[in-house]
Amino acid sequence: MKKSLLVIIGISIILLAGCREGGMADTEALPEESQADAEEDIDIKEHADTKEDIDTKEESGNEGADIPREVPKLPDTGGKLTDFVPEGWEVLDCVELDFNEDGIPDHVGVLEETMTEVEGDLVYQGYPRILFAIASDEKDGYHLDFQDINLIRTRDEGGIFGDPYQPLTVEGLSFTTNAYGGSAWRWSEKNTYTYREGTWFRTLSENTNGYGGYTTSYSKDDWESGVGIRKERSSDFDDMEKDWDSEEYDLEYEVSLDEPLTLEQAGKRWWLAPERVTDWEIEALTFAADVELSEDLVRSPDEGYLDYCDENCVLYSFYTGTDTVKGSYYLAMYHFKDKTLQLLAKEDAEVDYPEFYNGKIYYTVDIVENAPYKEVQDGITQVIEEEDTVGVRLNRMEPDGSGKETVFEYRYLKEGQEISEYRLPYLALLYEISGGDIFAEVYIGDEPHPIYRMKTDGSGVEKIGQVPKGD
């Protein structure tokens, strides 16, 4: 399954507790690891999702996962910081800033569960961490401004190196969450939230991926300017060794950003948010006009591969086949408010990376056909046919599953090239939608990956570069 490409890796770090004034934290260098170890860990391109979250996405199938635990509701008011800490919880991190500008320090902090004794051992029960803020009420102490369970990674969401948490930082009316992790391949995340007229907005996001001290992918979204920056370069070890001391990227480009999300929206749209959902009850099931499936074969979100989430719904896919019986791939949408489930699309090949954007649903699907190959046996060349992925396609449709159309398609075998000399390389289509544009990268095994820009209806396709860029 293509979903198995997506892996999270992490690093354990020492965490600070209690309140402090904001300041940027330094990231200590990690010891170098061998190339062989890194190749066993993961290929860097197998971190992919979409440009903002692509590089840190793991396989999102939840089948067999533990049921998430529901965190306590924090008190609405309190006289001091500790009044907002429930029994069995403690302050992991806290910073001071006067975000309501009344001259009295307010607090933004992170809570985590304390260890519990189970059969003589002290263990964590697996609760999400709570990001929260309290604002001063001048004479009456503090009131709870917000609490969120989606925006802070847990100690188990860092991978090999353990807890990825890094301390909060503050500047002016903004605070920044930080995470850093990895083994040989390393990643970092920074997200800044700014208080404006009673609401927190995400105003800056910065993410990196790389091997050791070599960054292969960099993204920065600045909602103050409305511009996002993307920088990409090859993750092939030969290319990295050749350009190790270079700061040049194979491709740099800008994207227009949509309106900034509120902190609550950013939390609900964070790809880890479905891991915190405690109830996937389904009260109604509907089918798109051209989709039929026995209800006993329909899988709920926690049994499928969760690919997209927002404050209203999740999009996920599942497969109905078995080891002995070939099945089909389905795309479904679950609505949180009315607990309804829609089956939107049926495909013969794997459904990947669905996204809801401006009233349309987008997703990719493999193009699977019989592909002819030349094969030499006993000195005799013959042509054989074998079912294989010969291309990738980006589809879009209405929220009810109607009006499906192809907006972009890439076929590896060019027109007139009927027979391949070798087995086809692994193919995948990764894309980002922002500011009314689609940026699509075609992953082609060890070959250069072309990147295209187009409008959301597929018009105006232009190749903007490739990774590596070549001579």
C-alpha positions as CSV (number, residue, x, y, z in Angstrom):
1,M,0.0,0.0,0.0
2,K,1.2,3.5,-0.9
3,K,0.1,4.7,2.5
4,S,3.0,2.7,4.0
5,L,5.4,5.2,2.5
6,L,4.4,7.8,5.0
7,V,6.5,7.6,8.2
8,I,7.1,9.8,11.2
9,I,10.5,9.8,12.9
10,G,11.4,11.7,16.1
11,I,14.0,12.7,18.7
12,S,13.9,12.6,22.4
13,I,14.6,15.9,24.2
14,I,14.7,17.2,27.7
15,L,11.5,19.2,28.5
16,L,11.2,22.3,30.7
17,A,8.3,22.7,33.1
18,G,6.8,25.8,34.8
19,C,6.4,29.4,33.4
20,R,9.3,31.4,31.9
21,E,9.7,34.4,29.6
22,G,9.7,33.6,25.9
23,G,13.0,33.1,24.1
24,M,14.2,31.1,21.1
25,A,15.5,27.6,22.0
26,D,18.6,26.2,20.4
27,T,18.5,22.8,18.7
28,E,21.6,20.8,19.5
29,A,23.3,18.9,16.7
30,L,22.8,15.1,16.7
31,P,25.5,12.6,16.1
32,E,25.9,11.6,12.5
33,E,24.5,8.2,11.5
34,S,25.7,5.9,8.7
35,Q,24.2,5.9,5.3
36,A,23.3,2.3,5.6
37,D,21.3,3.0,8.8
38,A,19.5,5.8,7.0
39,E,18.5,3.6,4.1
40,E,17.0,1.1,6.5
41,D,15.1,3.9,8.2
42,I,13.4,5.5,5.2
43,D,13.9,7.1,1.8
44,I,13.3,10.9,2.3
45,K,10.7,11.0,-0.5
46,E,8.6,8.5,1.5
47,H,7.7,11.3,4.0
48,A,5.3,12.7,1.4
49,D,1.8,14.0,1.7
50,T,1.2,17.6,0.6
51,K,3.8,20.3,0.8
52,E,2.9,21.6,4.2
53,D,2.3,18.2,5.9
54,I,3.8,16.0,3.3
55,D,7.1,15.5,4.8
56,T,6.0,14.3,8.2
57,K,3.0,12.1,7.4
58,E,2.8,8.5,8.5
59,E,0.5,5.7,7.5
60,S,-2.8,6.9,8.8
61,G,-4.7,3.6,8.9
62,N,-6.0,3.2,12.4
63,E,-7.1,-0.4,12.3
64,G,-6.2,-2.0,15.6
65,A,-5.1,1.3,17.2
66,D,-6.0,2.0,20.9
67,I,-9.1,4.1,21.4
68,P,-8.0,7.7,22.2
69,R,-8.6,9.0,25.7
70,E,-10.8,12.0,26.3
71,V,-9.0,14.8,28.1
72,P,-10.7,16.8,30.9
73,K,-12.3,20.2,30.3
74,L,-10.2,22.9,32.0
75,P,-11.9,25.3,34.4
76,D,-13.4,28.5,33.0
77,T,-11.9,30.6,35.7
78,G,-9.1,30.5,38.3
79,G,-7.1,32.7,40.5
80,K,-3.7,31.4,39.4
81,L,-2.1,29.1,36.8
82,T,-2.2,26.0,38.9
83,D,-6.0,26.4,39.3
84,F,-6.3,25.3,35.6
85,V,-4.3,22.1,36.1
86,P,-6.6,19.1,36.6
87,E,-5.8,16.3,39.0
88,G,-3.5,13.8,37.4
89,W,-2.0,16.5,35.1
90,E,1.0,18.8,35.3
91,V,2.5,21.8,33.5
92,L,5.0,20.6,30.8
93,D,5.7,24.1,29.5
94,C,4.4,27.7,30.0
95,V,5.3,31.1,28.7
96,E,4.1,34.6,29.6
97,L,2.8,37.3,27.3
98,D,0.2,40.0,27.6
99,F,-1.9,39.0,24.6
100,N,-5.0,40.9,25.8
101,E,-2.9,44.0,26.4
102,D,-4.2,44.9,29.8
103,G,-0.8,45.2,31.4
104,I,-1.0,41.9,33.3
105,P,0.9,38.9,32.1
106,D,-1.2,36.1,30.5
107,H,-0.1,32.5,30.0
108,V,0.1,30.0,27.2
109,G,1.1,26.6,28.3
110,V,1.1,22.8,27.6
111,L,-0.3,20.3,30.0
112,E,0.4,16.6,30.0
113,E,-0.8,13.7,32.2
114,T,1.3,12.5,35.1
115,M,2.5,9.0,35.2
116,T,0.1,6.4,36.7
117,E,1.1,3.3,38.6
118,V,-0.1,0.1,36.8
119,E,0.8,-3.3,38.3
120,G,3.7,-1.7,40.1
121,D,5.1,0.3,37.1
122,L,4.7,4.0,36.4
123,V,3.3,4.5,32.9
124,Y,1.6,7.1,30.8
125,Q,-2.0,6.3,29.8
126,G,-1.8,7.9,26.3
127,Y,-3.7,11.1,26.7
128,P,-3.1,13.9,24.2
129,R,-1.3,16.9,25.5
130,I,-3.3,20.1,26.0
131,L,-2.3,23.4,24.6
132,F,-4.1,26.2,26.5
133,A,-4.1,29.9,27.2
134,I,-5.4,31.9,30.2
135,A,-6.1,35.6,30.1
136,S,-6.1,38.0,33.1
137,D,-9.4,39.4,34.3
138,E,-7.7,42.2,36.2
139,K,-9.4,41.9,39.6
140,D,-10.8,38.4,39.2
141,G,-7.7,36.4,38.3
142,Y,-7.8,34.5,35.0
143,H,-10.3,33.0,32.6
144,L,-9.6,30.2,30.1
145,D,-9.1,31.6,26.6
146,F,-8.8,28.3,24.7
147,Q,-7.7,24.7,25.1
148,D,-6.6,22.5,22.1
149,I,-5.5,18.8,22.0
150,N,-4.4,18.7,18.3
151,L,-1.5,21.1,17.9
152,I,1.1,19.5,20.2
153,R,2.6,16.2,19.4
154,T,2.6,13.6,22.1
155,R,5.7,11.8,23.4
156,D,4.7,8.8,21.1
157,E,4.4,10.9,17.9
158,G,8.1,11.4,17.4
159,G,9.2,8.0,16.2
160,I,12.6,6.5,16.8
161,F,14.1,9.2,18.9
162,G,11.1,9.5,21.2
163,D,9.5,12.7,22.4
164,P,9.7,15.4,19.7
165,Y,8.5,18.3,21.9
166,Q,10.5,21.5,22.1
167,P,9.7,24.5,24.3
168,L,7.2,27.2,23.3
169,T,8.6,30.6,22.3
170,V,7.0,34.0,22.4
171,E,7.4,37.4,20.7
172,G,4.9,40.3,21.1
173,L,1.4,39.0,20.8
174,S,2.5,35.7,19.3
175,F,3.6,32.3,20.5
176,T,5.3,29.5,18.5
177,T,5.0,25.8,18.9
178,N,8.2,23.8,18.1
179,A,8.9,20.2,17.3
180,Y,12.1,18.5,16.1
181,G,12.8,14.8,15.4
182,G,14.5,12.2,13.4
183,S,17.2,9.6,13.2
184,A,19.4,10.0,10.1
185,W,16.6,11.8,8.4
186,R,15.5,14.7,10.4
187,W,12.5,17.1,10.4
188,S,11.5,20.2,12.2
189,E,8.2,22.1,12.7
190,K,7.4,25.7,13.8
191,N,3.9,27.2,13.9
192,T,3.3,30.7,15.1
193,Y,-0.1,31.9,16.4
194,T,-1.0,35.6,16.8
195,Y,-3.7,37.2,18.9
196,R,-5.9,39.7,16.9
197,E,-9.1,41.2,18.1
198,G,-10.0,38.4,20.4
199,T,-9.0,35.5,18.1
200,W,-5.8,33.5,17.6
201,F,-4.7,33.0,14.0
202,R,-1.9,30.9,12.6
203,T,0.4,33.6,11.0
204,L,3.6,31.7,10.2
205,S,4.6,28.1,9.5
206,E,8.0,26.7,8.8
207,N,9.0,23.0,8.2
208,T,12.2,21.3,7.1
209,N,13.2,17.8,6.2
210,G,16.7,16.5,5.6
211,Y,19.5,14.1,6.2
212,G,21.9,15.1,9.0
213,G,22.7,18.7,8.4
214,Y,21.6,18.6,4.8
215,T,18.0,20.0,4.2
216,T,16.2,18.4,1.2
217,S,12.9,20.1,1.7
218,Y,12.0,23.5,3.1
219,S,8.6,25.3,3.3
220,K,7.6,28.6,4.9
221,D,4.1,30.1,4.9
222,D,3.9,33.7,5.9
223,W,0.2,34.8,6.1
224,E,1.3,38.4,6.9
225,S,2.6,38.7,3.3
226,G,0.3,36.0,1.8
227,V,3.2,34.2,0.3
228,G,4.5,30.7,0.8
229,I,8.1,29.6,-0.1
230,R,9.0,26.1,-1.3
231,K,12.6,24.8,-1.7
232,E,13.3,21.3,-2.9
233,R,16.4,19.3,-3.8
234,S,17.4,15.7,-4.4
235,S,17.4,13.2,-1.6
236,D,19.5,10.8,-3.6
237,F,22.7,10.0,-1.6
238,D,25.0,10.5,-4.6
239,D,23.4,14.0,-5.2
240,M,23.6,14.9,-1.5
241,E,27.3,13.8,-1.2
242,K,28.1,16.0,-4.2
243,D,26.3,19.1,-3.0
244,W,26.7,18.6,0.8
245,D,28.3,22.0,1.4
246,S,26.0,23.8,-1.0
247,E,23.0,25.9,0.0
248,E,21.5,25.8,-3.5
249,Y,18.3,24.0,-4.1
250,D,17.1,22.3,-7.3
251,L,13.9,24.2,-7.3
252,E,12.6,27.2,-5.5
253,Y,9.1,28.7,-6.1
254,E,6.4,30.7,-4.4
255,V,2.7,29.9,-3.8
256,S,-0.1,32.3,-3.0
257,L,-1.7,31.5,0.3
258,D,-5.3,31.4,1.2
259,E,-6.7,33.2,4.2
260,P,-5.1,32.3,7.5
261,L,-6.7,29.7,9.7
262,T,-7.8,30.3,13.3
263,L,-6.0,28.3,15.9
264,E,-9.1,26.1,16.3
265,Q,-9.2,25.5,12.5
266,A,-5.5,24.8,12.4
267,G,-5.9,22.2,15.1
268,K,-8.9,20.5,13.4
269,R,-7.0,20.4,10.1
270,W,-3.7,19.1,11.6
271,W,-3.2,15.6,10.2
272,L,-2.9,14.1,13.6
273,A,-6.3,15.4,14.7
274,P,-8.2,12.2,13.9
275,E,-6.0,10.3,16.3
276,R,-7.7,12.3,19.1
277,V,-11.2,11.5,18.0
278,T,-13.0,9.4,20.6
279,D,-16.3,8.6,18.9
280,W,-16.8,7.6,15.2
281,E,-20.5,6.7,15.6
282,I,-22.3,6.5,12.3
283,E,-26.0,7.5,12.3
284,A,-26.7,7.5,8.6
285,L,-25.0,6.1,5.5
286,T,-25.4,7.4,2.0
287,F,-24.0,6.4,-1.4
288,A,-23.0,8.5,-4.5
289,A,-25.1,7.7,-7.5
290,D,-22.6,5.4,-9.2
291,V,-21.3,3.7,-6.0
292,E,-22.7,0.4,-4.7
293,L,-21.4,-1.6,-1.8
294,S,-23.0,-4.0,0.8
295,E,-23.2,-2.1,4.1
296,D,-21.4,-4.9,5.9
297,L,-18.3,-4.1,3.8
298,V,-18.3,-0.4,4.6
299,R,-15.4,0.5,6.9
300,S,-15.7,3.4,9.4
301,P,-13.0,6.1,9.6
302,D,-11.0,4.4,12.3
303,E,-10.8,1.3,10.1
304,G,-9.6,3.0,7.0
305,Y,-6.8,5.3,5.9
306,L,-7.4,8.8,7.1
307,D,-6.0,11.3,4.6
308,Y,-7.7,14.6,5.2
309,C,-9.5,16.3,8.1
310,D,-10.9,19.7,8.9
311,E,-13.4,21.1,11.4
312,N,-16.4,19.6,9.6
313,C,-15.3,16.2,8.2
314,V,-12.7,13.7,7.4
315,L,-11.9,12.0,4.1
316,Y,-10.6,8.5,4.1
317,S,-10.2,5.4,1.9
318,F,-10.5,1.7,2.3
319,Y,-10.2,-1.5,0.4
320,T,-12.7,-4.4,0.3
321,G,-10.5,-7.2,-1.0
322,T,-8.8,-10.0,0.8
323,D,-5.7,-12.2,0.2
324,T,-7.7,-14.4,-2.1
325,V,-10.5,-12.1,-3.4
326,K,-9.8,-9.0,-5.4
327,G,-11.7,-5.9,-4.2
328,S,-12.2,-2.3,-5.0
329,Y,-11.0,1.0,-3.4
330,Y,-13.4,3.5,-1.9
331,L,-13.3,7.1,-0.9
332,A,-15.6,8.1,1.9
333,M,-16.5,11.3,3.9
334,Y,-17.5,11.4,7.5
335,H,-19.3,14.4,8.9
336,F,-18.8,15.2,12.5
337,K,-21.9,17.3,13.2
338,D,-24.6,14.9,12.1
339,K,-22.4,11.7,12.2
340,T,-23.3,10.8,8.6
341,L,-21.0,8.8,6.3
342,Q,-21.0,9.2,2.5
343,L,-19.4,6.8,0.1
344,L,-18.2,9.1,-2.7
345,A,-16.1,7.2,-5.2
346,K,-15.2,3.6,-6.2
347,E,-11.9,2.9,-8.0
348,D,-10.1,-0.2,-9.3
349,A,-6.8,1.2,-8.1
350,E,-5.6,2.8,-4.9
351,V,-7.1,6.1,-3.8
352,D,-4.6,8.6,-2.3
353,Y,-4.3,12.0,-0.8
354,P,-8.0,13.3,-0.9
355,E,-8.5,16.9,-0.1
356,F,-11.5,19.3,0.2
357,Y,-10.8,22.7,-1.3
358,N,-13.2,25.5,-2.2
359,G,-16.2,23.2,-2.5
360,K,-14.5,20.4,-4.5
361,I,-13.0,17.1,-3.5
362,Y,-9.7,16.2,-5.0
363,Y,-7.9,12.8,-4.9
364,T,-5.2,10.9,-6.8
365,V,-5.5,7.4,-8.2
366,D,-3.1,5.1,-10.0
367,I,-3.6,4.2,-13.7
368,V,-3.3,0.4,-13.8
369,E,-3.1,-1.3,-17.1
370,N,-1.4,-4.2,-18.8
371,A,2.1,-3.1,-19.6
372,P,4.3,-4.9,-22.2
373,Y,8.0,-5.6,-21.3
374,K,10.9,-7.1,-23.1
375,E,12.2,-10.1,-21.3
376,V,15.2,-12.3,-22.2
377,Q,15.1,-16.0,-21.4
378,D,17.7,-18.4,-22.6
379,G,19.0,-15.8,-25.0
380,I,15.6,-15.3,-26.6
381,T,13.9,-11.9,-26.3
382,Q,10.2,-12.0,-25.9
383,V,7.5,-9.6,-25.0
384,I,5.3,-10.3,-22.0
385,E,2.4,-8.3,-20.5
386,E,2.0,-7.7,-16.8
387,E,-0.5,-5.5,-14.9
388,D,1.3,-2.5,-13.5
389,T,0.9,1.2,-12.6
390,V,1.6,3.0,-15.9
391,G,0.6,6.5,-14.7
392,V,-1.1,8.6,-12.1
393,R,-4.2,10.8,-12.2
394,L,-5.7,13.7,-10.2
395,N,-9.5,13.7,-10.1
396,R,-11.9,16.2,-8.6
397,M,-15.7,16.0,-8.0
398,E,-18.6,17.6,-6.1
399,P,-19.0,16.9,-2.4
400,D,-21.8,14.4,-3.2
401,G,-19.5,12.4,-5.5
402,S,-21.1,13.7,-8.7
403,G,-19.3,15.4,-11.6
404,K,-16.1,13.5,-11.4
405,E,-13.4,14.7,-13.8
406,T,-9.7,14.4,-14.4
407,V,-7.7,17.6,-13.9
408,F,-4.2,16.2,-14.4
409,E,-2.8,13.0,-15.7
410,Y,0.8,11.7,-16.1
411,R,1.7,8.6,-18.0
412,Y,5.1,7.1,-17.8
413,L,5.0,5.4,-21.2
414,K,5.0,8.1,-23.7
415,E,2.8,8.1,-26.9
416,G,4.2,5.6,-29.3
417,Q,6.3,3.8,-26.7
418,E,4.4,0.6,-26.6
419,I,7.1,-1.7,-25.1
420,S,9.3,-0.9,-22.1
421,E,12.8,-2.2,-21.9
422,Y,12.6,-2.5,-18.1
423,R,10.0,-2.8,-15.3
424,L,8.3,0.5,-14.8
425,P,9.5,2.6,-11.8
426,Y,7.3,3.3,-8.8
427,L,4.9,6.2,-9.5
428,A,3.1,8.5,-7.2
429,L,1.4,11.9,-7.5
430,L,1.9,14.4,-4.7
431,Y,0.1,17.8,-4.8
432,E,-0.6,21.0,-2.9
433,I,-3.6,23.3,-3.5
434,S,-3.2,26.9,-2.4
435,G,-4.4,30.3,-3.7
436,G,-6.4,28.8,-6.5
437,D,-3.4,26.8,-7.9
438,I,-2.3,23.2,-7.9
439,F,1.3,22.2,-7.6
440,A,1.8,18.6,-8.6
441,E,5.0,16.6,-8.2
442,V,5.2,13.3,-10.0
443,Y,7.4,10.9,-8.1
444,I,9.2,8.5,-10.6
445,G,11.4,6.1,-8.7
446,D,15.1,7.1,-9.0
447,E,14.4,9.4,-12.0
448,P,14.0,13.2,-11.8
449,H,10.6,14.2,-10.4
450,P,8.8,16.9,-12.6
451,I,6.8,19.5,-10.8
452,Y,3.8,21.3,-12.5
453,R,1.7,24.3,-11.7
454,M,-1.9,24.6,-12.9
455,K,-5.3,26.1,-12.0
456,T,-7.7,24.0,-9.9
457,D,-9.7,23.0,-13.0
458,G,-6.5,21.7,-14.6
459,S,-6.1,24.5,-17.0
460,G,-2.8,26.3,-17.7
461,V,-0.5,23.4,-17.0
462,E,3.2,24.4,-16.9
463,K,6.3,22.5,-15.8
464,I,8.1,24.7,-13.3
465,G,11.1,22.5,-12.7
466,Q,12.2,19.1,-11.6
467,V,14.2,17.5,-8.7
468,P,17.1,17.1,-9.3
469,K,17.2,19.9,-11.8
470,G,19.8,18.2,-14.1
471,D,22.6,19.8,-16.0
